[in-house]
Every structure is written in structure tokens, then in C-alpha cells.
């Protein structure tokens, strides 16, 4: 009936004398109606399957007298979290506990993305170097960390951090600014604490936006964006140091058994951060190398003909063009890094998976907790995909 009605409507509208044009419109209308009908049927089937699964799971849980639902999120957590970015105690709710775990996951993932990208670009360019020693070192880095499972790498790093480093009262130190020991990395930080970090982020963001708007009038969008990113990190570091210079510094101080005060990266955080950085940088190095090799040799010759050095040719001509091929696989590596951070539970870092495991032991509501963990990783990776897609569009629109 829908197909017949569509046919009659097209024939009445266009008339029988329109010939081939009317026939083509009729075929297109029928094809679209068939596609929409098929899509609607598949959507209804999917909804039916999901509803059946939900009803079956609910019936099974009720038959076994197992609580279900997300009411437990407002209940008292009853456990502590060893490492937090925001205040948390056992009297807080499960929802706040999941927020703490999510922030920890985001924190270590963000640091690892930045450091693995920098290290990957350096190693990728080392593999293309004319110097045999640099090329050998770059190849060794890639082949070593690309072929070692991340789980084994994390265990090896954790063994080094916890067994081979000195005790806290004999820590390796750089003046009274940095201390490295079994307790992790402890450093001096501004007395303003997180307010210094927030102020540095705002200042760096404003500076980056201003530089990008200013440079966008004189160069390509991609070059302006790359410069804005570099300005962001430089201004952030300088602003953080300026906050300490103005408001004062909190230095770690040695006690009889350990160091107190200042900021700290725990051994668990160091292990996960170093493991993710080294493991992901090997893949990023190969992406960078492939992107550079994809640039036509004539582009190198054009740079040399303009009087540019090899380093300037790589910086201004080759790398911007190689990003056209490098950005999409880089997005995949960043999402893989975020998902690989779930291995934090094996070294004791309190990420969202670790908090979820503790919540399961307390509440016995495994289905709900696992669903929340999946939603957290889905949200983080969707945000990563959106950001990288915008960067990719900016790269593709740039002219060189």
C-alpha cells in the first residue's frame, strides 16, 4: 500500500507525459521509502531485543533476591580512596567516589597523551634521521615497547619504582625542589594549590586563543593552531611558576622516616603514566614516520630551493603536510590509551575501574557498576573523537 500510494502521488504530480523524469522520480521515491521502512524495522527489532534483555535480567535478579537500580549512588560509600584530586572521605556518596575515580582516569590519561605525543614525534623523527646512532635508538625504542605487552611493562616499571629506588629519607633530590624515592616523585608546589593550577589554565587558554586569532590572519589555520598549542603549554608552565613566586612555595621537607609537604606523584601514578607513555609513543612514532614518508620528495626539494635548512623544511613544510595522514590514527591511539588506563587496577592506582571494583564488593550490584564504568569510558572516548575530528577538519582545510 505505501508503494502504491507513492506511485500514484508521483504520477499525479508529474503527469504521464513527463516520460523518463517521472519514472526516475518514481524509482527514487520507492527506493527511499524501502530504505526508510527497512531502517524502521531494524530499529524496532533492536528496541525489542534490548527490552527483552532488560526484562530477562530484571526477572533473574528478582528471582535471586538481588537488588537492582542506581539508588545506591546516593548512599554512603564507606571506603577511602588513597589518591584523589578532590576531597573525599568514607562518609561521601558512591556517586562522588565514581567522580573521583573518573577524574583520576582523566588525569593520568591527559598526562600520558601529552607526553606520549611529544616522545612519539621525537622518536618518529629519530627513525628518519641521517645519523645512524639516532636511527638505531629510535628503532630500538619502537621495537622494544611495541612488542612488550603493556601488562608486563607495567609490572616491570612498578618493580623498578618500588624496589630499586631509595627510601624516602635517602631520596634522590634536586635541591629542595624535586625528590625521587620509593614514595614516588615529590615536588615543590605553589601555596595556592589548585587555585594556582586553575589560574594557569585560564591564563594559558586566553593566551592560546589570542595567539591563534592573531596568527590566523597571517598564516594557515593549521600553523596557527600548532602555535596556539605550543603557547598554551608554555604559558601554563610560566603562570604556574609565577603563582609560586608571588604566593610562595610549599617545599617537601624531610622527616625521620619520609618526606612531607609539597605535591606528590605516587609510585602507582608514575608506573601507569610511564607505562602508557612508553607503550603508546612507540605506535605514535610509527604513525609520524609513515606520515613524513608519505610527503612527496618534491616538497623537500622545494624547501631546500627556498633556502630552508633540513630542520626548517621538516618543521614548516613536511610535518604540517604529514598531519593530514597522522591525525586519524592518532585519534585511535588516544582512545586506546584511555581504555588501556583501566589496567591501573593491577598496580593499585585508584581509577574508575578500581573504584568500581570496590563498589561491587560493598554493594554487590555488579551490573549497574559495570554499566557506569562502560559509560565513563564511552563518554571520554566520544569527547576525544569529537576533538580529534575538529582538528582533522582544520588540517584538511588548511592550504600549504
Buried (B, 14 or more C-beta within 10 A) or exposed (E): EEEEEBEEEBBEEBEEEBEEEBEEBBEEBBEEBEEEEEEEEEEEEEEEEEEEEEEEEEEEBEEEEEEBEEEBBEEEBBBEBEBBEEEBEEEBBBBBBBBBBBBBBBBBBEBBBEBBBBBBBBBBBBBBBEEEEBBEBBBEBBEEBBEBEBEEBBBEBBEBBBEEBEEBEEBEBEEEEBBBBBBBBBBBBBBBEEEBBEBBBEBBBEBBEEBBEEBBEEEBBBBBBBBBBEBBEEBBEBBBBBBBEEBEBBBBEBEEEBBEBBEBBBBBBBBBBBBBBBBBBBBBBBBBBBBBEEBEEEBBEEBBEEEBEEEBBBBBBBBBBBBBBBBEBBBBBBBBBBEBBBBBBBBBBBBBBBBBBBBBEBBEBBEBBBEBBEEBBEEBBEEBBEEBEEBBEBBEEBEE
